[in-house]
């Protein structure tokens, strides 16, 4: 009877060692794949019960240690990719600004050209559909506008000169 009990104990130890070996191999595979080991997933994949893992404190400690290794590795990878992402976002921003500036300049040139074309078309249309003296009348009005602007410039200069003389005279009166 004692021999049989010893035999059962040896079988139980061998089974337990096989489970530990499977569990550690599964743990290594999960860590190598970059997967954070969780007791329930690890136990299922190794073909052992969660209770088996929780009953062996050294196995739980190894799972926790390897889990923190995976977390540290993932944090390092995320930090490195964030730096790369920040640099690429800055480059993208500068490229977008330069492209935006080019497009704004092109848009301004196109608007200017469109205005010139539409103005030419409008003048041509006016010339064709207007009464015989309308084109001459437009020319007369343009000349009148030009003459009026010239008069305004001359009067503004005269007014500024008069103001200057007035300031000088007032200054003399105040001093004397």
TIKOLVO-823259 format. One record per residue: residue number from 1; x, y, z of N, C-alpha, C in turn; chain. Coordinates in Angstrom, 1 decimal, padded with zeros to 4 digits, m for minus. Example, Ala and Ser with C-alpha at 12.3 -4.5 7.8 and 13.67 -1.06 7.14 Angstrom:
BEGIN
+-------+--------+--------+--------+--------+--------+--------+--------+--------+--------+-------+
| gutor |    n.u |    n.v |    n.w |   ca.u |   ca.v |   ca.w |    c.u |    c.v |    c.w | vexse |
+-------+--------+--------+--------+--------+--------+--------+--------+--------+--------+-------+
|     1 |  013.2 | m005.7 |  007.8 |  012.3 | m004.5 |  007.8 |  013.2 | m003.3 |  007.8 |     A |
|     2 |  012.8 | m002.2 |  007.1 |  013.7 | m001.1 |  007.1 |  012.9 |  000.0 |  007.9 |     A |
+-------+--------+--------+--------+--------+--------+--------+--------+--------+--------+-------+
This chain:
BEGIN
+-------+--------+--------+--------+--------+--------+--------+--------+--------+--------+-------+
| gutor |    n.u |    n.v |    n.w |   ca.u |   ca.v |   ca.w |    c.u |    c.v |    c.w | vexse |
+-------+--------+--------+--------+--------+--------+--------+--------+--------+--------+-------+
|     1 |  000.8 | m001.2 |  000.0 |  000.0 |  000.0 |  000.0 |  000.9 |  001.3 |  000.0 |     A |
|     2 |  001.9 |  001.3 |  000.7 |  002.8 |  002.4 |  000.8 |  003.5 |  002.6 | m000.6 |     A |
|     3 |  003.8 |  001.5 | m001.2 |  004.4 |  001.6 | m002.6 |  003.4 |  002.3 | m003.6 |     A |
|     4 |  002.2 |  001.9 | m003.4 |  001.2 |  002.4 | m004.3 |  001.0 |  003.9 | m004.1 |     A |
|     5 |  001.0 |  004.4 | m002.8 |  000.9 |  005.8 | m002.5 |  002.1 |  006.6 | m003.0 |     A |
|     6 |  003.3 |  006.0 | m002.8 |  004.5 |  006.6 | m003.3 |  004.5 |  006.8 | m004.9 |     A |
|     7 |  003.9 |  005.7 | m005.5 |  003.8 |  005.8 | m006.9 |  002.9 |  006.9 | m007.4 |     A |
|     8 |  001.7 |  007.0 | m006.7 |  000.8 |  008.1 | m007.0 |  001.4 |  009.5 | m006.8 |     A |
|     9 |  002.2 |  009.6 | m005.7 |  002.8 |  010.9 | m005.4 |  003.8 |  011.2 | m006.5 |     A |
|    10 |  004.6 |  010.2 | m007.0 |  005.5 |  010.4 | m008.1 |  004.8 |  010.8 | m009.4 |     A |
|    11 |  003.7 |  010.1 | m009.7 |  002.9 |  010.5 | m010.8 |  002.3 |  011.9 | m010.7 |     A |
|    12 |  001.9 |  012.2 | m009.5 |  001.3 |  013.6 | m009.3 |  002.4 |  014.6 | m009.5 |     A |
|    13 |  003.6 |  014.4 | m009.0 |  004.7 |  015.3 | m009.2 |  005.1 |  015.5 | m010.6 |     A |
|    14 |  005.1 |  014.4 | m011.3 |  005.5 |  014.4 | m012.8 |  004.4 |  015.2 | m013.5 |     A |
|    15 |  003.2 |  015.0 | m013.2 |  002.1 |  015.7 | m013.9 |  002.2 |  017.2 | m013.6 |     A |
|    16 |  002.5 |  017.5 | m012.3 |  002.7 |  018.9 | m011.9 |  003.9 |  019.5 | m012.6 |     A |
|    17 |  005.0 |  018.8 | m012.7 |  006.2 |  019.3 | m013.5 |  005.9 |  019.5 | m014.9 |     A |
|    18 |  005.1 |  018.6 | m015.5 |  004.7 |  018.8 | m016.9 |  003.8 |  020.0 | m017.1 |     A |
|    19 |  002.9 |  020.2 | m016.2 |  002.1 |  021.4 | m016.3 |  002.9 |  022.7 | m016.1 |     A |
|    20 |  003.9 |  022.7 | m015.2 |  004.7 |  023.9 | m015.0 |  005.5 |  024.1 | m016.3 |     A |
|    21 |  006.1 |  023.0 | m016.9 |  006.8 |  023.2 | m018.2 |  006.0 |  023.7 | m019.3 |     A |
|    22 |  004.7 |  023.2 | m019.4 |  003.8 |  023.7 | m020.4 |  003.4 |  025.2 | m020.2 |     A |
|    23 |  003.2 |  025.5 | m018.9 |  002.8 |  026.9 | m018.5 |  004.0 |  027.8 | m018.9 |     A |
|    24 |  005.2 |  027.5 | m018.5 |  006.4 |  028.3 | m018.8 |  006.6 |  028.5 | m020.3 |     A |
|    25 |  006.4 |  027.4 | m021.0 |  006.6 |  027.5 | m022.5 |  005.5 |  028.4 | m023.1 |     A |
|    26 |  004.3 |  028.3 | m022.6 |  003.2 |  029.1 | m023.1 |  003.5 |  030.6 | m022.7 |     A |
|    27 |  004.0 |  030.8 | m021.5 |  004.4 |  032.1 | m021.1 |  005.4 |  032.7 | m022.0 |     A |
|    28 |  006.5 |  032.0 | m022.3 |  007.5 |  032.4 | m023.2 |  007.0 |  032.8 | m024.6 |     A |
|    29 |  006.1 |  032.0 | m025.1 |  005.5 |  032.2 | m026.4 |  004.7 |  033.5 | m026.4 |     A |
|    30 |  003.9 |  033.7 | m025.3 |  003.1 |  034.9 | m025.2 |  004.0 |  036.2 | m025.2 |     A |
|    31 |  005.1 |  036.1 | m024.3 |  006.0 |  037.2 | m024.2 |  006.7 |  037.5 | m025.5 |     A |
|    32 |  007.2 |  036.4 | m026.2 |  007.9 |  036.6 | m027.5 |  007.0 |  037.2 | m028.5 |     A |
|    33 |  005.7 |  037.0 | m028.4 |  004.7 |  037.5 | m029.4 |  004.3 |  039.0 | m029.0 |     A |
|    34 |  004.8 |  039.4 | m027.8 |  004.5 |  040.8 | m027.4 |  003.1 |  040.9 | m026.7 |     A |
|    35 |  002.6 |  039.7 | m026.3 |  001.3 |  039.7 | m025.7 |  001.4 |  039.7 | m024.2 |     A |
|    36 |  000.7 |  040.6 | m023.5 |  000.8 |  040.6 | m022.1 |  000.1 |  039.4 | m021.5 |     A |
|    37 |  000.9 |  038.6 | m020.7 |  000.3 |  037.4 | m020.1 | m000.8 |  037.7 | m019.0 |     A |
|    38 | m001.9 |  037.1 | m019.2 | m003.0 |  037.2 | m018.2 | m003.2 |  035.8 | m017.7 |     A |
|    39 | m003.4 |  035.6 | m016.4 | m003.5 |  034.3 | m015.9 | m004.6 |  033.4 | m016.5 |     A |
|    40 | m005.7 |  034.0 | m016.8 | m006.8 |  033.1 | m017.4 | m006.5 |  032.7 | m018.8 |     A |
|    41 | m005.9 |  033.6 | m019.6 | m005.5 |  033.2 | m021.0 | m004.3 |  032.3 | m020.9 |     A |
|    42 | m003.4 |  032.5 | m020.1 | m002.2 |  031.7 | m020.0 | m002.6 |  030.3 | m019.6 |     A |
|    43 | m003.4 |  030.2 | m018.6 | m003.9 |  028.8 | m018.1 | m004.6 |  028.1 | m019.2 |     A |
|    44 | m005.5 |  028.8 | m019.9 | m006.3 |  028.1 | m020.9 | m005.4 |  027.6 | m022.0 |     A |
|    45 | m004.4 |  028.4 | m022.5 | m003.5 |  028.0 | m023.5 | m002.6 |  026.9 | m023.1 |     A |
|    46 | m002.2 |  026.9 | m021.8 | m001.3 |  025.8 | m021.3 | m002.0 |  024.6 | m021.0 |     A |
|    47 | m003.3 |  024.6 | m020.9 | m004.1 |  023.5 | m020.6 | m004.1 |  023.1 | m019.1 |     A |
|    48 | m004.0 |  024.2 | m018.3 | m004.0 |  024.0 | m016.8 | m005.1 |  024.9 | m016.3 |     A |
|    49 | m005.5 |  024.6 | m015.0 | m006.5 |  025.5 | m014.4 | m005.9 |  026.7 | m013.9 |     A |
|    50 | m006.7 |  027.7 | m013.7 | m006.2 |  029.0 | m013.1 | m005.8 |  028.7 | m011.7 |     A |
|    51 | m006.5 |  027.8 | m011.0 | m006.2 |  027.5 | m009.7 | m004.8 |  027.0 | m009.5 |     A |
|    52 | m004.3 |  026.2 | m010.6 | m003.0 |  025.7 | m010.6 | m002.0 |  026.8 | m010.5 |     A |
|    53 | m002.2 |  027.9 | m011.3 | m001.3 |  029.0 | m011.3 | m001.4 |  029.8 | m010.0 |     A |
|    54 | m002.6 |  030.0 | m009.5 | m002.7 |  030.7 | m008.2 | m002.1 |  029.9 | m007.0 |     A |
|    55 | m002.1 |  028.6 | m007.1 | m001.6 |  027.7 | m006.0 | m000.1 |  027.7 | m006.0 |     A |
|    56 |  000.6 |  028.2 | m007.1 |  002.0 |  028.2 | m007.1 |  002.5 |  029.7 | m007.2 |     A |
|    57 |  002.9 |  030.2 | m006.0 |  003.3 |  031.6 | m005.9 |  004.5 |  032.0 | m006.8 |     A |
|    58 |  005.4 |  031.0 | m007.0 |  006.5 |  031.3 | m007.9 |  006.1 |  031.5 | m009.3 |     A |
|    59 |  005.0 |  030.7 | m009.8 |  004.5 |  030.9 | m011.1 |  003.8 |  032.2 | m011.3 |     A |
|    60 |  003.0 |  032.6 | m010.3 |  002.3 |  033.9 | m010.3 |  003.3 |  035.0 | m010.4 |     A |
|    61 |  004.4 |  034.9 | m009.6 |  005.4 |  036.0 | m009.6 |  006.1 |  036.1 | m011.0 |     A |
|    62 |  006.4 |  034.9 | m011.6 |  007.0 |  034.9 | m012.9 |  006.0 |  035.5 | m013.9 |     A |
|    63 |  004.8 |  035.2 | m013.9 |  003.8 |  035.8 | m014.8 |  003.8 |  037.3 | m014.6 |     A |
|    64 |  003.8 |  037.8 | m013.4 |  003.8 |  039.2 | m013.1 |  005.0 |  039.9 | m013.6 |     A |
|    65 |  006.2 |  039.3 | m013.4 |  007.5 |  039.8 | m013.9 |  007.5 |  039.9 | m015.4 |     A |
|    66 |  007.0 |  038.8 | m016.1 |  007.0 |  038.8 | m017.5 |  006.0 |  039.8 | m018.1 |     A |
|    67 |  004.9 |  040.0 | m017.4 |  003.9 |  040.9 | m017.8 |  004.4 |  042.4 | m017.8 |     A |
|    68 |  005.2 |  042.7 | m016.7 |  005.8 |  044.0 | m016.6 |  006.8 |  044.2 | m017.7 |     A |
|    69 |  007.5 |  043.2 | m018.1 |  008.5 |  043.3 | m019.2 |  007.8 |  043.6 | m020.5 |     A |
|    70 |  006.7 |  042.9 | m020.7 |  006.0 |  043.2 | m022.0 |  005.4 |  044.6 | m021.9 |     A |
|    71 |  004.9 |  045.1 | m020.8 |  004.4 |  046.4 | m020.7 |  005.5 |  047.5 | m020.9 |     A |
|    72 |  006.7 |  047.2 | m020.3 |  007.8 |  048.2 | m020.5 |  008.2 |  048.2 | m022.0 |     A |
|    73 |  008.3 |  047.1 | m022.6 |  008.6 |  047.0 | m024.0 |  007.6 |  047.8 | m024.9 |     A |
|    74 |  006.3 |  047.6 | m024.6 |  005.3 |  048.3 | m025.4 |  005.3 |  049.8 | m025.1 |     A |
|    75 |  005.6 |  050.2 | m023.9 |  005.7 |  051.6 | m023.6 |  006.9 |  052.2 | m024.3 |     A |
|    76 |  008.0 |  051.5 | m024.4 |  009.1 |  052.1 | m025.2 |  008.8 |  052.2 | m026.6 |     A |
|    77 |  008.1 |  051.2 | m027.2 |  007.7 |  051.2 | m028.6 |  006.8 |  052.4 | m028.9 |     A |
|    78 |  005.8 |  052.6 | m028.0 |  004.9 |  053.6 | m028.1 |  005.5 |  055.0 | m028.1 |     A |
|    79 |  006.5 |  055.2 | m027.2 |  007.2 |  056.4 | m027.0 |  008.0 |  056.7 | m028.3 |     A |
|    80 |  008.7 |  055.7 | m028.8 |  009.5 |  055.9 | m030.0 |  008.6 |  056.2 | m031.2 |     A |
|    81 |  007.4 |  055.6 | m031.3 |  006.5 |  055.9 | m032.4 |  005.9 |  057.2 | m032.3 |     A |
|    82 |  005.7 |  057.7 | m031.0 |  005.1 |  059.0 | m030.8 |  006.1 |  060.1 | m031.2 |     A |
|    83 |  007.4 |  059.9 | m031.0 |  008.4 |  060.8 | m031.4 |  008.4 |  060.9 | m033.0 |     A |
|    84 |  008.4 |  059.7 | m033.6 |  008.3 |  059.7 | m035.0 |  007.1 |  060.4 | m035.5 |     A |
|    85 |  006.0 |  060.1 | m034.9 |  004.7 |  060.7 | m035.3 |  004.8 |  062.2 | m035.2 |     A |
|    86 |  005.3 |  062.7 | m034.1 |  005.4 |  064.1 | m033.9 |  006.3 |  064.8 | m034.9 |     A |
|    87 |  007.4 |  064.2 | m035.2 |  008.3 |  064.7 | m036.3 |  007.6 |  064.7 | m037.6 |     A |
|    88 |  006.9 |  063.6 | m037.9 |  006.3 |  063.6 | m039.2 |  005.1 |  064.5 | m039.3 |     A |
|    89 |  004.4 |  064.8 | m038.2 |  003.3 |  065.7 | m038.2 |  003.8 |  067.2 | m038.4 |     A |
|    90 |  005.0 |  067.5 | m037.8 |  005.6 |  068.8 | m038.0 |  006.0 |  069.0 | m039.5 |     A |
|    91 |  006.6 |  067.9 | m040.1 |  006.9 |  068.0 | m041.5 |  005.7 |  068.2 | m042.3 |     A |
|    92 |  004.6 |  067.4 | m042.0 |  003.4 |  067.5 | m042.8 |  002.8 |  068.9 | m042.7 |     A |
|    93 |  002.9 |  069.5 | m041.4 |  002.3 |  070.9 | m041.2 |  003.1 |  071.9 | m042.1 |     A |
|    94 |  004.4 |  071.8 | m042.1 |  005.2 |  072.7 | m042.9 |  004.9 |  072.6 | m044.4 |     A |
|    95 |  004.8 |  071.3 | m044.8 |  004.4 |  071.1 | m046.2 |  003.1 |  071.7 | m046.6 |     A |
|    96 |  002.1 |  071.5 | m045.6 |  000.8 |  072.0 | m045.9 |  000.8 |  073.5 | m045.9 |     A |
|    97 |  001.6 |  074.2 | m045.0 |  001.6 |  075.6 | m045.0 |  002.2 |  076.1 | m046.4 |     A |
|    98 |  003.3 |  075.5 | m046.8 |  003.9 |  075.9 | m048.1 |  002.9 |  075.7 | m049.3 |     A |
|    99 |  002.2 |  074.6 | m049.3 |  001.3 |  074.3 | m050.3 |  000.1 |  075.3 | m050.3 |     A |
|   100 | m000.3 |  075.7 | m049.1 | m001.4 |  076.6 | m048.9 | m001.0 |  078.0 | m049.4 |     A |
|   101 |  000.3 |  078.4 | m049.1 |  000.8 |  079.7 | m049.6 |  000.8 |  079.7 | m051.1 |     A |
|   102 |  001.3 |  078.6 | m051.7 |  001.3 |  078.5 | m053.2 | m000.1 |  078.6 | m053.8 |     A |
|   103 | m001.0 |  077.9 | m053.2 | m002.4 |  077.9 | m053.7 | m003.0 |  079.3 | m053.5 |     A |
|   104 | m002.7 |  080.0 | m052.4 | m003.3 |  081.4 | m052.3 | m002.7 |  082.3 | m053.3 |     A |
|   105 | m001.4 |  082.2 | m053.6 | m000.8 |  083.1 | m054.7 | m001.5 |  082.8 | m056.0 |     A |
|   106 | m001.6 |  081.5 | m056.3 | m002.2 |  081.1 | m057.6 | m003.7 |  081.6 | m057.7 |     A |
|   107 | m004.4 |  081.5 | m056.6 | m005.8 |  081.9 | m056.6 | m005.9 |  083.4 | m056.8 |     A |
|   108 | m005.0 |  084.2 | m056.2 | m005.0 |  085.7 | m056.4 | m004.7 |  086.0 | m057.9 |     A |
|   109 | m003.7 |  085.3 | m058.5 | m003.4 |  085.5 | m059.9 | m004.6 |  085.1 | m060.8 |     A |
|   110 | m005.3 |  084.0 | m060.5 | m006.4 |  083.6 | m061.3 | m007.6 |  084.6 | m061.1 |     A |
|   111 | m007.8 |  085.2 | m059.9 | m008.8 |  086.2 | m059.8 | m008.5 |  087.4 | m060.5 |     A |
|   112 | m007.2 |  087.8 | m060.5 | m006.8 |  089.0 | m061.3 | m007.1 |  088.8 | m062.7 |     A |
|   113 | m006.7 |  087.7 | m063.2 | m006.8 |  087.4 | m064.7 | m008.3 |  087.3 | m065.0 |     A |
|   114 | m009.1 |  086.7 | m064.2 | m010.6 |  086.6 | m064.4 | m011.2 |  088.0 | m064.5 |     A |
|   115 | m010.8 |  088.9 | m063.6 | m011.3 |  090.2 | m063.6 | m010.9 |  090.9 | m064.9 |     A |
|   116 | m009.7 |  090.7 | m065.4 | m009.3 |  091.4 | m066.6 | m010.1 |  090.9 | m067.8 |     A |
|   117 | m010.3 |  089.5 | m067.8 | m011.1 |  089.0 | m068.9 | m012.5 |  089.4 | m068.9 |     A |
|   118 | m013.1 |  089.4 | m067.7 | m014.5 |  089.8 | m067.6 | m014.7 |  091.3 | m067.9 |     A |
|   119 | m013.7 |  092.1 | m067.5 | m013.7 |  093.5 | m067.8 | m013.6 |  093.8 | m069.3 |     A |
|   120 | m012.7 |  093.0 | m070.0 | m012.6 |  093.1 | m071.4 | m013.9 |  092.7 | m072.1 |     A |
|   121 | m014.5 |  091.6 | m071.7 | m015.7 |  091.1 | m072.3 | m016.8 |  092.2 | m072.1 |     A |
|   122 | m016.9 |  092.8 | m070.9 | m017.9 |  093.8 | m070.6 | m017.7 |  095.0 | m071.5 |     A |
|   123 | m016.5 |  095.4 | m071.7 | m016.3 |  096.6 | m072.5 | m016.6 |  096.3 | m074.0 |     A |
|   124 | m016.3 |  095.1 | m074.4 | m016.6 |  094.7 | m075.8 | m018.2 |  094.6 | m075.9 |     A |
|   125 | m018.8 |  094.1 | m074.9 | m020.3 |  094.0 | m075.0 | m020.9 |  095.4 | m075.0 |     A |
|   126 | m020.4 |  096.3 | m074.2 | m020.9 |  097.6 | m074.1 | m020.7 |  098.3 | m075.5 |     A |
|   127 | m019.5 |  098.1 | m076.1 | m019.2 |  098.7 | m077.4 | m020.1 |  098.2 | m078.5 |     A |
|   128 | m020.6 |  096.9 | m078.4 | m021.4 |  096.3 | m079.4 | m022.9 |  096.7 | m079.2 |     A |
|   129 | m023.3 |  096.7 | m078.0 | m024.7 |  096.9 | m077.8 | m025.1 |  098.3 | m077.5 |     A |
|   130 | m024.1 |  099.2 | m077.2 | m024.4 |  100.5 | m076.8 | m024.9 |  101.4 | m078.1 |     A |
|   131 | m025.5 |  102.5 | m077.7 | m025.9 |  103.4 | m078.8 | m024.6 |  104.0 | m079.4 |     A |
|   132 | m024.7 |  104.5 | m080.6 | m023.5 |  104.9 | m081.3 | m022.6 |  105.9 | m080.5 |     A |
|   133 | m023.1 |  106.7 | m079.7 | m022.3 |  107.7 | m079.0 | m021.9 |  107.2 | m077.6 |     A |
|   134 | m022.3 |  106.0 | m077.2 | m022.1 |  105.5 | m075.8 | m020.6 |  105.3 | m075.5 |     A |
|   135 | m019.8 |  104.8 | m076.5 | m018.4 |  104.6 | m076.3 | m017.7 |  105.9 | m076.1 |     A |
|   136 | m018.1 |  106.9 | m076.9 | m017.5 |  108.2 | m076.8 | m017.9 |  108.8 | m075.4 |     A |
|   137 | m019.1 |  108.6 | m075.0 | m019.6 |  109.1 | m073.7 | m018.8 |  108.5 | m072.6 |     A |
|   138 | m018.5 |  107.2 | m072.6 | m017.7 |  106.5 | m071.6 | m016.3 |  107.2 | m071.6 |     A |
|   139 | m015.7 |  107.4 | m072.7 | m014.4 |  108.1 | m072.8 | m014.4 |  109.5 | m072.2 |     A |
|   140 | m015.5 |  110.2 | m072.5 | m015.6 |  111.6 | m071.9 | m015.7 |  111.5 | m070.4 |     A |
|   141 | m016.5 |  110.5 | m069.9 | m016.7 |  110.3 | m068.4 | m015.3 |  109.9 | m067.8 |     A |
|   142 | m014.6 |  109.1 | m068.4 | m013.3 |  108.7 | m067.9 | m012.4 |  109.9 | m067.8 |     A |
|   143 | m012.4 |  110.7 | m068.8 | m011.5 |  111.9 | m068.8 | m012.0 |  112.9 | m067.7 |     A |
|   144 | m013.3 |  113.0 | m067.5 | m013.8 |  113.9 | m066.5 | m013.4 |  113.4 | m065.1 |     A |
|   145 | m013.4 |  112.1 | m064.9 | m013.0 |  111.5 | m063.6 | m011.5 |  111.8 | m063.4 |     A |
|   146 | m010.7 |  111.6 | m064.4 | m009.3 |  111.9 | m064.4 | m009.0 |  113.3 | m064.0 |     A |
|   147 | m009.7 |  114.2 | m064.7 | m009.5 |  115.7 | m064.4 | m009.9 |  116.0 | m063.0 |     A |
|   148 | m011.0 |  115.5 | m062.6 | m011.5 |  115.7 | m061.2 | m010.5 |  115.2 | m060.2 |     A |
|   149 | m009.9 |  114.1 | m060.4 | m008.9 |  113.5 | m059.5 | m007.7 |  114.4 | m059.4 |     A |
|   150 | m007.3 |  114.9 | m060.6 | m006.1 |  115.9 | m060.6 | m006.5 |  117.1 | m059.8 |     A |
|   151 | m007.6 |  117.7 | m060.0 | m008.0 |  118.9 | m059.3 | m008.0 |  118.6 | m057.8 |     A |
|   152 | m008.5 |  117.4 | m057.4 | m008.5 |  117.1 | m056.0 | m007.1 |  117.0 | m055.4 |     A |
|   153 | m006.2 |  116.5 | m056.2 | m004.8 |  116.4 | m055.7 | m004.2 |  117.8 | m055.5 |     A |
|   154 | m004.5 |  118.7 | m056.5 | m004.0 |  120.1 | m056.4 | m004.6 |  120.8 | m055.2 |     A |
|   155 | m005.9 |  120.6 | m055.0 | m006.5 |  121.3 | m053.9 | m006.1 |  120.8 | m052.6 |     A |
|   156 | m005.8 |  119.5 | m052.5 | m005.3 |  118.9 | m051.3 | m003.9 |  119.5 | m050.9 |     A |
|   157 | m003.1 |  119.6 | m052.0 | m001.8 |  120.2 | m051.8 | m001.9 |  121.7 | m051.3 |     A |
|   158 | m002.8 |  122.4 | m051.9 | m003.0 |  123.8 | m051.5 | m003.5 |  123.9 | m050.1 |     A |
|   159 | m004.4 |  123.0 | m049.8 | m005.0 |  123.0 | m048.4 | m003.9 |  122.7 | m047.4 |     A |
|   160 | m003.0 |  121.8 | m047.7 | m001.9 |  121.4 | m046.8 | m000.9 |  122.6 | m046.6 |     A |
|   161 | m000.7 |  123.3 | m047.7 |  000.2 |  124.4 | m047.7 | m000.4 |  125.5 | m046.8 |     A |
|   162 | m001.7 |  125.8 | m047.0 | m002.4 |  126.8 | m046.2 | m002.4 |  126.4 | m044.7 |     A |
|   163 | m002.5 |  125.2 | m044.4 | m002.5 |  124.7 | m043.0 | m001.1 |  125.0 | m042.4 |     A |
|   164 | m000.1 |  124.7 | m043.2 |  001.3 |  124.9 | m042.7 |  001.6 |  126.3 | m042.5 |     A |
|   165 |  001.2 |  127.2 | m043.4 |  001.4 |  128.6 | m043.2 |  000.6 |  129.1 | m041.9 |     A |
|   166 | m000.6 |  128.6 | m041.8 | m001.4 |  128.9 | m040.6 | m000.7 |  128.5 | m039.3 |     A |
|   167 | m000.2 |  127.4 | m039.3 |  000.5 |  126.9 | m038.1 |  001.7 |  127.8 | m037.8 |     A |
|   168 |  002.5 |  128.2 | m038.8 |  003.6 |  129.0 | m038.6 |  003.2 |  130.4 | m038.1 |     A |
|   169 |  002.1 |  131.0 | m038.6 |  001.7 |  132.3 | m038.2 |  001.2 |  132.2 | m036.7 |     A |
|   170 |  000.4 |  131.2 | m036.4 | m000.1 |  131.0 | m035.0 |  001.1 |  130.8 | m034.1 |     A |
|   171 |  002.1 |  130.1 | m034.5 |  003.3 |  130.0 | m033.6 |  004.0 |  131.3 | m033.4 |     A |
|   172 |  004.1 |  132.2 | m034.4 |  004.7 |  133.5 | m034.2 |  003.9 |  134.4 | m033.3 |     A |
|   173 |  002.5 |  134.3 | m033.4 |  001.7 |  135.1 | m032.6 |  001.8 |  134.7 | m031.1 |     A |
|   174 |  001.9 |  133.4 | m030.9 |  001.9 |  132.9 | m029.5 |  003.3 |  133.2 | m028.9 |     A |
|   175 |  004.3 |  133.3 | m029.6 |  005.7 |  133.6 | m029.1 |  005.8 |  135.1 | m028.8 |     A |
|   176 |  005.2 |  136.0 | m029.7 |  005.5 |  137.4 | m029.6 |  004.5 |  138.1 | m028.8 |     A |
+-------+--------+--------+--------+--------+--------+--------+--------+--------+--------+-------+
